[in-house]
Amino acid sequence: MPDAHLDPNSNALLDNADGGLPRLLAIMAWLRDPVTGCPWDIAQTFASIAPYTVEEAHEVADAIERKAWADLRSELGDLLLQVVYHAQMANEAGLFSFADVTAAISDKMIARHPHVFGTASRDKTAAQQTADQQTADWEALKAAERGTARTLDGIALSLPALSRALKLQSRAARVGFDWPSTTDVLAKLTEEAAELAEARNTLTQAEVAEEMGDLLFVMANLARHLGVDPEAALRSTNAKFTRRFARIEDWLAEDSRTPAASDLAEMDALWNRAKAEEKAAGRKIPD
């Protein structure tokens, strides 16, 4: 609950455009005030807000992908609001405060960057380490923090499935559980594809779904071996599909038709036309 002096009708902080984070914290406190706050905000819980948090993170990634920097500014604000929201609810429940959140992440960043903030920063050899070596050091520090926890512990269940598969495989690979080469992964991919082809005719729908999952898991592993982010790759392909299908609709509309009034052969030809159009425009996007 806000302090008594934070009267929304008189507190200058709420009207101060330069109030920064204290202003946002005060706004959230007032929104959650059980007497004078917003009924919707008061009714929310960690569980009900969590989907919005995930959605806002995706919208940040989307703005970055589109290089929409004005949108990014707005989306970062939306994401920051999610952090403030969770911290306010935690503070009300007596769990922790926003200051505890910032203290914890600050301590973590200092501890995980001894080459910057610790004595290692004065070591010429450490200062010359590559980004890859720093990544390895970061992972080693995280492993030390986990202590005796199992190898795959701590990988969020709420991650998109492809992203979580990538993290599971990367974590397992650090302890030696990995195919030695991309060739081995491709062989496994062929095997899983064959199993899926067989499953569609002989197994139950649940078993087909399991085989599909196995195939997708190997696809994520192949992406990792090729140094490709599968989520980013699929987002790019989704955007390409959306863009090209929109062109099909545009060309059909010129003849006062919709895709439903067309057929596969015509739409496939228009797809190839859209692809050629993009290449001619210099997009250089793979098929």
N, C-alpha and C positions, 0 to 999 in steps of 0.2 A: 504494500500500500504506500502511496506517495507520502512524503513528509507534509505536515500541515501547511508549511509555507509555500508549497507548490500549488497554489490556487490557480486553476486554469484560466480564470477570469482576470487575474492580476499579475501572474508570474511573467516577468519580462523574458525569461528564458524561452518560453514556448513561442514567442513572437520574434525571437532573435534568429535571423537567417544564418548568422555566423556562430550559432550555439554549438555546432558540431555534435559529437557523440553525447555529451551531457544532455543536450536538447532531445535527442532521440530516446535516450533512456527515460527521461522525464515523460515524454509522450507515451511511451509504452506503459509506464507505471500508471498513468492516468487512464489509459484504455482498459487496464486490468483492475482498476479500483472497484471493489465490490459494491460501492454505493453510487458513485458518480460516473463509472466507466461505461463502456459500450457492451451491451448484453451479449453480442456475438463473441467479442474478445474475451469476456469474462468466462464464457462457457467452454473455451478451448482447453485442450490438454496436450501433453507431449505427443500422444498418439495421434490426435486429430491434426496437429500442426505438422507432424513429420512429413506427410506427403507433399505439403506446400514447400517444405525445405528442399526436398529432392527435386521438385519441379523447378524451383528458382535456380538451383545449381545447373540444371540442364539448360535453362534459358540464358544463363551466363555463358555457357559453352557455345550455345547457338549464336549469340551475338558476336563472340570471338570468331567463330567459323565464318560468319558473314562479313566480318571486319566492320561491323556497325558500331562505331565507337560511341556515338551518342546513346544508342540502345544499351551498350555495355555499362555506361555510367548509371543508367536507370536500373538495370538488372543487378548490378553490384549493390545498389541501395536496397533492392528487394531482398537480396540474399543476406545482407547485414541485418535487416529487420528480423529475419528468421533467427539469427544468433541472439539478438536482443530479446526476442520473444521467449525463446527457450530459457535464457538466463533469468528473465523476470519470473517465469513460472517456477524455476528452481529456487529463486530467492524467496518467493512466497511460501514454498514448501519447506524452507529451512535447509535445503540441500547444499546450495552454493550460490555465490553472487557473480555478477558480471566481472567484478574485479578478480575473483578467483579464476575465471575463465582466461582472462588476459594474462594473469600471473603464470598460470600453468603453461600456456603456449609460449610465453616469453622464456620461461625456464627451460622448456623443451628445446627451443631453437638455439639457445646458448649452449646447452649440453651437447647437442648434436652437431655443433660447428666449432669444435675445439681449435681447428685451423684458423678460425676467424677471431673467436673470443677468448681462447685459452692460450696456454704456453706454446701450443703447436703452431700458432700464427707467427711465431718468431723463428720457426724452423724453415730454412730456405727450401729444403727438399719437400716439406709438406705444402709450402706455398706454390710449388711447381706441379703439384699433383693435377692430373687431368680431371675433367668432369666425370668421366666413367669411374675413376678411382674414388672420387668423392661420393658418388652414388653407392659404391660398394661399402665405403666406410659408414655411410648413413644407415645402410641396411644392417651392418654389423652392430651398430649402436642400438638400433631398434630391436635386434635379436637379443642383445644383452639386457635391454629393458624388459623383454618378455620373460627372461629368466628361464624357468623350467616349463613354460607353457609349451603345448604341442606345436609342431611346425606350422600347421594351418590355422591355428587360433587367431582370432582378432581380425579376420577378413570379413567385412560387413556382409550380412545376409541380404541387405536391401540394395546392394549394388546391382546394376543391370547384369543379366546373366553372362553376357560375353565378357564384360569387364571383370566379373568375379572369377570366371574361368581362367582368364589371363593371370590374375593375381594368385590363384591357387597353384597354377602351373609354375609360375615364376618362383614362388616360395618353395615348392617341392624341388625345383631345379637347383636351388641354392644348396640343398643337402645331397645332390647327386642323383635325384630321381628324375631323369630326363633322357630323351632320345639324343644320341650323340650328333646327329646330323639332320638336315632338312629332308634328305632322301628317305630316312627312316620314317619321318612324319608323313611324307607323301605316300609311302607304302601302307601305313596304317590308315590313311585317308581312303585309299582304294579299297582296303579291306572293309572299313566301316560302310562305305557306299554300297558295296556288294551285299553286305548283311542287311542293309536297309531295303535294297531292291528285292531281296528274298522275303524279308519280313512283311512287306506290303501284301503279299499273296498268301502267306501261310500263318501269320501270327495275329493276335488280338490287337485292337487299336492301342491298348496300353503298351503292349510290347513294341509296336511300331513307333510310338512316341519315345520309348526308351532308346531304340536304335537311332532315332532322329537326334536325340540328345547326345548320344555318343559321337555322332558325326559332327555336330556343331562344336563339341568339346575339342575334337581333333582339329577342326578348322581354326579354332582360337589358338591352339598350340602351333599350328602352321604359321599363323600370323605372327606369333611371338618369335619363332625361329627366323622369320623373314624381317623382323624389326618393324612390323606394321601394327598399329593400334586397331584392333578389329572393330571397335565401336566407331572410331573416326572413319574407318574405311566404309563401313556400312552406312553411316550418316551421309557420306559423300555420294554413295551409290543411290541412296534414297532421294537425295536432292536431284541427282541426274535423272532418275526415273520420273520424278515429279515434273521437272522442267521439260523433258522430252514429251511426256504424255500431254502436257498442257499445249504443246505445239500441235500435236495430233488433233486435239479438240479445236484449236484455233482454225486449222485448215478445214476441218469438217464443217465448222460453223460458217465458213465462207460459202458453203453450199447448203446452208440452213439445215444441217444435220448434226446429230450427236453420235458419240461412239456406239450407242445402242442401235443406231440405224446403219452402222457400218458392219464390216466383217473382219476377221483376223487377217486375211491376206492384205486388205487395203490398209488396215492400221499398221501392219508390219512394214509395209512399203513406206508409209508416212513416218514411222519410227526411224527407218534408215535415212529418210530425207532430213529429219531433225538432227540425226547424228552427223550427217554430212554438212549440214548448215553450221553446226557447232565447230566442226573441224575447220571449215572454211573461215570461220570468225576467229580462229586461232586459239580455241579453248584447250586443245590438245588433251582432252579427257579420254581415258581408255574406254573401250567398248564394255 
